[in-house]
């Protein structure tokens, strides 16, 4: 998601420049990136984004320069088994992304919709018809067919931080490096009445104040977010939930079941930076429908996405 955000930002900041947009539309075997990954190329062949382990970008850039000049899309096929010793094959569509100008283009429109927390679907035809990508209206249902790739873009993760403390700065920095959107609230009541929850929103309560933590829990649990994290020892969390249950019934099968307290994975965290790493890792795991274990112990493909994860995106 961060690479896409960088592409959107580059196109938006340079509205008079035409580009070539390379989209990974099909893979077989082992590949560095999966379908939907994108690469932006300017008229000089400079690239932004990653489609491989740096072994294909230069060649893609050469083709992309021609696309910027003549406007004709091209489908590239690579067999990395022969060229680079990797056990994979992939197809990449390179198409013209015209200058945004005042009316915008595909990437600026995607950026606008994602900023409004709308899920986007991009239909890319790479075989059997006019080559290119288009943004689908939200009310159209289309099935994928050979030569058509429909990419549902996940919303960027939005992390809501409630409170103060030494963990705020490293959490903000780490989440920002991951391309997450971070919103910081000094008091629970600062959350606007127009707040709309979605499947890619996580919250962390870290007021270091019993009353404010109680208010934050009372405010956030009804939203039934997939992740609500709470700092502090287990005993304190139990006291908070007990006090909260005195004011209204708690549905532990709904909102409270997604309460992660104490927040974070068990990696031996002590310093604020280590705590930030532990918490962001847990959030990433939960929103990806993973348990956060060791990859060497995973029995299935490490890149496989569960049906629940696709739906949540």
C-alpha positions in Angstrom: 0.0 0.0 0.0 2.8 2.4 0.8 4.2 2.0 -2.8 0.8 2.9 -4.2 0.6 6.0 -2.0 4.0 7.1 -3.2 3.0 6.7 -6.8 -0.2 8.7 -6.2 1.8 11.4 -4.4 4.3 11.7 -7.2 1.6 11.9 -9.9 -0.4 14.5 -7.9 2.7 16.7 -7.3 3.6 16.7 -11.0 0.2 17.2 -12.8 1.8 18.2 -16.2 3.9 15.1 -16.6 2.9 12.0 -18.5 3.9 8.6 -17.1 3.9 4.9 -17.9 2.2 2.7 -15.3 3.3 -0.9 -15.1 1.0 -3.4 -13.4 1.8 -6.9 -12.4 -1.3 -8.7 -13.8 -0.4 -12.4 -13.6 2.1 -14.6 -11.8 3.0 -18.3 -11.6 5.4 -19.9 -9.2 7.6 -17.9 -6.9 7.6 -14.2 -7.5 8.9 -11.2 -5.5 5.6 -9.4 -5.7 2.0 -10.5 -6.3 -0.6 -9.4 -8.7 -1.7 -5.8 -8.3 1.8 -4.4 -7.6 2.5 -1.3 -9.6 5.5 0.6 -10.9 5.6 4.2 -12.1 8.0 5.2 -14.9 8.7 8.7 -16.1 9.7 9.8 -19.6 13.4 9.3 -18.8 12.9 5.7 -17.6 13.3 6.5 -13.9 11.1 4.2 -11.8 9.1 4.4 -8.6 7.9 1.2 -7.0 9.0 -2.4 -7.0 7.8 -5.3 -9.1 10.8 -7.7 -8.6 13.9 -8.0 -6.5 15.4 -5.2 -8.6 16.2 -7.6 -11.5 13.4 -6.5 -13.9 12.9 -2.8 -13.2 15.6 -1.5 -15.7 14.1 -3.5 -18.6 10.6 -2.5 -17.7 11.8 1.1 -17.7 13.1 0.8 -21.3 9.8 -0.4 -22.6 7.9 2.2 -20.5 9.8 5.1 -22.1 8.4 4.0 -25.5 4.9 3.8 -24.0 5.2 7.4 -22.8 6.2 8.5 -26.3 3.7 6.6 -28.5 0.9 5.9 -26.0 0.6 2.2 -26.9 0.3 -0.3 -24.1 2.4 -3.4 -24.1 2.3 -6.7 -22.3 5.6 -8.0 -21.0 6.3 -11.6 -20.1 9.2 -12.7 -18.0 10.4 -16.2 -17.1 12.6 -15.7 -14.1 13.6 -19.4 -14.0 15.8 -18.9 -17.1 17.0 -15.3 -16.5 17.5 -15.0 -12.8 17.3 -18.5 -11.2 14.0 -17.8 -9.5 11.1 -20.3 -9.9 8.5 -17.9 -11.4 6.8 -16.4 -14.4 5.0 -13.1 -14.6 3.1 -10.8 -16.9 3.3 -7.0 -16.6 1.1 -4.6 -18.5 2.7 -1.2 -19.2 0.3 1.5 -20.2 0.3 5.3 -20.6 -0.8 7.3 -17.6 -1.6 10.7 -19.1 -0.7 13.9 -17.4 -3.2 14.7 -14.6 -3.8 18.3 -15.5 -6.9 19.8 -14.0 -9.2 16.8 -14.6 -6.9 14.2 -13.1 -6.2 10.7 -14.2 -6.5 7.2 -12.8 -4.0 7.6 -10.0 -5.2 11.0 -8.8 -8.8 9.7 -8.7 -7.7 6.6 -6.8 -5.9 8.9 -4.3 -9.0 11.1 -3.9 -11.3 8.1 -3.2 -8.8 6.4 -0.8 -8.5 9.7 1.1 -12.2 9.6 1.6 -12.0 6.0 2.8 -13.7 4.6 -0.2 -12.6 1.2 -1.6 -11.5 1.3 -5.2 -11.6 -1.4 -7.8 -9.4 -1.2 -10.9 -10.2 -3.3 -14.0 -7.1 -4.0 -16.1 -7.4 -5.7 -19.5 -4.1 -7.3 -20.6 -5.3 -9.8 -23.2 -8.2 -10.2 -25.6 -9.3 -6.6 -25.8 -8.1 -3.0 -25.7 -5.2 -3.0 -23.2 -5.5 -0.7 -20.2 -6.9 0.1 -16.8 -10.0 1.8 -15.7 -11.7 2.6 -12.3 -14.9 0.7 -11.8 -18.0 2.4 -10.4 -18.9 1.0 -7.0 -22.3 -0.4 -8.1 -20.9 -2.5 -11.0 -20.3 -6.2 -10.4 -17.9 -7.9 -12.9 -16.4 -11.4 -12.8 -12.8 -11.9 -13.7 -12.2 -13.7 -17.0 -9.0 -14.7 -18.8 -7.1 -11.6 -19.8 -8.9 -9.4 -17.2 -7.5 -8.6 -13.8 -9.8 -6.8 -11.2 -7.8 -5.4 -8.3 -9.7 -4.3 -5.2 -7.4 -1.8 -3.4 -7.4 -2.1 0.4 -7.8 1.1 2.4 -4.6 2.3 4.0 -4.5 1.3 7.6 -5.7 4.1 9.8 -4.3 4.1 13.4 -6.1 6.2 16.0 -3.9 7.0 19.1 -5.6 8.1 22.3 -3.5 9.5 25.0 0.1 10.6 25.7 3.3 9.0 26.7 6.8 8.1 25.4 5.4 5.5 23.0 3.5 8.1 20.9 6.6 9.3 18.9 8.0 5.8 18.0 4.5 4.6 17.1 3.9 7.5 14.9 7.2 7.2 13.2 7.0 3.4 12.6 3.4 3.6 11.4 4.3 6.4 9.1 7.2 4.4 7.6 4.6 1.6 6.9 2.4 4.0 5.0 -0.3 4.0 7.7 -2.4 7.1 8.5 -2.0 8.2 12.1 -4.4 10.4 14.0 -3.6 11.4 17.6 -6.2 12.5 20.1 -5.3 13.9 23.5 -8.8 13.2 24.9 -11.4 10.6 23.8 -13.9 13.4 23.1 -11.7 14.8 20.4 -12.9 12.1 18.1 -15.4 13.8 15.7 -19.0 12.9 15.6 -18.6 12.2 11.9 -16.1 9.4 12.5 -16.9 6.4 10.3 -15.3 3.0 11.3 -14.0 0.6 8.6 -12.2 -2.7 8.5 -8.8 -1.0 8.2 -9.0 1.2 11.2 -7.2 0.2 14.4 -7.1 2.1 17.7 -4.7 2.2 20.6 -5.7 3.5 24.1 -2.7 4.8 26.0 -3.9 7.7 28.2 -2.1 6.4 31.3 -5.2 7.8 33.1 -7.9 5.4 34.4 -10.8 7.8 33.7 -9.8 8.7 30.2 -9.1 5.1 29.4 -12.6 4.2 30.6 -14.1 7.0 28.4 -12.1 5.8 25.4 -13.3 2.2 25.9 -16.9 3.3 26.3 -16.5 5.3 23.1 -14.7 2.8 20.9 -16.0 -0.6 21.8 -19.5 0.0 20.2 -17.8 0.6 16.8 -16.8 -3.1 16.8 -13.4 -2.3 15.2 -11.2 -5.2 14.4 -8.4 -4.0 16.7 -8.7 -2.0 19.9 -5.4 -2.0 21.9 -5.0 -1.0 25.5 -1.7 -0.4 27.3 -1.1 -1.4 30.8 -1.1 -4.6 33.0 -3.8 -7.3 32.8 -5.1 -6.4 36.3 -5.8 -2.8 35.2 -7.6 -3.9 32.1 -9.9 -6.2 34.2 -10.7 -3.2 36.5 -11.5 -1.0 33.5 -13.9 -3.6 32.0 -15.5 -4.2 35.4 -16.1 -0.5 35.9 -17.4 -0.2 32.3 -19.9 -3.1 32.8 -21.4 -1.1 35.7 -22.6 1.5 33.3 -23.8 -0.7 30.4 -23.8 -4.3 29.4 -20.7 -5.5 27.6 -21.0 -7.8 24.6 -17.8 -9.8 24.6 -18.9 -11.6 21.5 -19.0 -8.3 19.6 -16.9 -5.3 20.4 -15.0 -6.6 23.5 -13.7 -9.7 21.7 -11.4 -7.5 19.6 -9.9 -5.8 22.6 -6.2 -6.6 22.8 -5.0 -6.0 26.3 -2.2 -5.8 27.0 -1.5 -4.6 23.5 1.3 -6.1 21.5 3.1 -9.3 20.5 5.3 -11.1 23.1 8.7 -10.1 21.8 10.2 -9.1 25.1 9.6 -5.3 24.7 10.8 -2.9 27.3 11.8 0.4 25.7 9.2 2.6 24.0 10.6 1.8 20.6 10.3 -1.9 21.3 6.8 -1.5 22.5 5.9 0.4 19.4 7.3 -2.5 17.2 5.4 -5.0 19.3 2.1 -3.1 18.9 2.4 -2.3 15.2 3.3 -5.9 14.5 0.2 -7.1 16.3 -2.0 -4.6 14.4 -0.6 -5.7 11.1 -1.2 -9.4 12.0 -4.7 -8.9 13.1 -5.7 -6.8 10.1 -4.1 -9.5 7.9 -5.9 -12.3 9.7 -2.7 -13.7 10.9 -1.6 -14.9 14.3 1.9 -13.4 14.3 3.8 -16.6 14.7 7.1 -17.7 13.1 7.1 -18.0 9.4 9.2 -21.1 9.5 6.3 -22.8 11.3 3.7 -21.8 8.7 2.3 -24.7 6.8 0.8 -22.9 3.8 2.1 -20.2 1.4 3.4 -17.2 3.4 1.7 -14.9 0.9 -1.7 -16.6 0.9 -4.5 -14.3 1.9 -7.5 -15.7 3.7 -11.0 -15.1 2.5 -11.7 -13.0 5.6 -8.7 -10.9 4.9 -9.9 -10.2 1.3 -13.3 -9.3 2.5 -11.9 -7.0 5.2 -9.7 -5.1 2.7 
